[in-house]
Amino acid sequence: DYLRGIDLFNAGYYWEAHEAWEGLWTVCGRTGPIAVFLQALIALTAAGLKLRVGNAFGVTAHARRADWLLEDVIREAGPH
């Protein structure tokens, strides 16, 4: 489902990608670094949908949320 979501997202099927990743998010218990990473991907699908309808504010808001979530994942991973 993860790779399917990537393919869907890359093809512009944002809602379908959202559904694929939301299922994984639910399966992993909606907590922890994997869940946060999936939430970031889901936020990017929302940004894609907002872009499609010309909602610049929505694009920005969802993209920022994705950025914050990815920053959380990086912090959780610790130093490399």
C-alpha positions, 0 to 999 in steps of 0.5 A: 500500500505504501508503494501503491500510494507513491505511484498514485501520488506521482500520477496525480491521484491524490485522494486515492494515495490518501486512502492508501496511506491512511489505511497504513496509518490506521494499521500502525496505531496512529502513533510513533514515527512511522505514523507521523511520516504517513501523516506527512504524506497524507498532508501532502495529498491534501496539498495536492488536492488544494492545488488542483482547485486553486486554493493557495492558502490550503496548499500552503497550510497542508504543505507546512503541516507536512513539513512540521511532521517530517521535522518531527520524524527527523528529530525522533530519528536522532543524530546520524 
